Amino acid sequence: MRQFKTKEAKMKYRIIINGKLSQNIELRKTIEKYKRTHNFDIRVTWEAGDIADLTVEVSKDCDRVIIAGGDGSRSEELRVGK
């Protein structure tokens, strides 16, 4: 069992990654590094609407949502908040 040392590390995070970025080596290394000390749930999007679905789905069981993508990903996420 992982030992979480800080308040932030104890939180549950959902990371939503645009499918195009999922093969980015630097992004993958960074996520692997933090997975050792943080509670991450990682999802990859494949088509329009996935971010909205994954953001709504997570609203009750995660403390933070992190979205890795471009302008389209951010725009889709912002529409969910309306």
C-alpha positions in Angstrom: 0.0 0.0 0.0 1.3 3.5 -0.9 2.0 6.0 1.8 0.8 9.5 1.0 2.8 12.1 2.8 1.0 15.4 1.9 -2.6 16.5 1.7 -2.3 16.8 -2.1 -0.9 13.3 -2.3 -3.9 11.9 -0.4 -6.3 13.4 -2.8 -7.7 11.3 -5.7 -6.9 12.7 -9.1 -8.3 11.9 -12.5 -6.0 12.6 -15.3 -7.7 12.8 -18.7 -5.3 12.6 -21.6 -6.1 13.5 -25.2 -5.4 10.4 -27.2 -2.9 12.2 -29.4 -0.8 13.0 -26.3 -1.0 9.5 -24.8 2.2 8.4 -26.6 4.2 11.5 -25.4 7.3 10.0 -23.7 7.9 13.0 -21.4 4.2 13.1 -20.3 4.3 9.3 -19.6 7.5 9.7 -17.5 6.0 12.5 -15.5 2.8 10.5 -14.8 4.8 7.4 -13.8 6.9 9.5 -11.4 3.9 10.9 -9.6 1.9 7.7 -9.6 4.3 6.4 -7.0 3.2 9.0 -4.5 -0.2 10.2 -5.7 -3.6 8.5 -6.2 -4.1 8.8 -10.0 -6.9 7.5 -12.1 -5.8 7.9 -15.8 -8.2 7.9 -18.7 -7.4 8.5 -22.4 -9.9 10.2 -24.8 -10.5 8.9 -28.3 -13.3 10.9 -29.7 -15.3 14.1 -29.3 -17.4 14.1 -26.2 -15.1 11.8 -24.1 -13.8 14.7 -21.9 -17.3 15.7 -21.1 -18.3 12.2 -20.2 -15.2 11.5 -18.1 -15.5 14.8 -16.3 -19.1 14.3 -15.3 -18.5 10.7 -14.3 -15.7 11.8 -12.0 -17.4 14.6 -10.2 -18.4 12.5 -7.3 -15.4 10.3 -6.7 -12.3 12.5 -7.3 -10.9 15.6 -5.7 -9.2 17.0 -8.8 -9.4 16.6 -12.5 -6.3 17.2 -14.7 -6.8 17.5 -18.4 -3.8 17.1 -20.8 -4.7 18.3 -24.3 -4.9 21.3 -26.5 -7.4 24.0 -27.0 -10.2 21.6 -28.1 -9.8 19.5 -24.9 -10.0 22.7 -22.7 -12.9 24.0 -24.7 -14.8 20.7 -24.2 -14.1 20.7 -20.5 -15.3 24.3 -20.1 -18.6 23.4 -21.7 -19.2 20.8 -19.0 -19.1 23.4 -16.3 -22.0 25.4 -17.7 
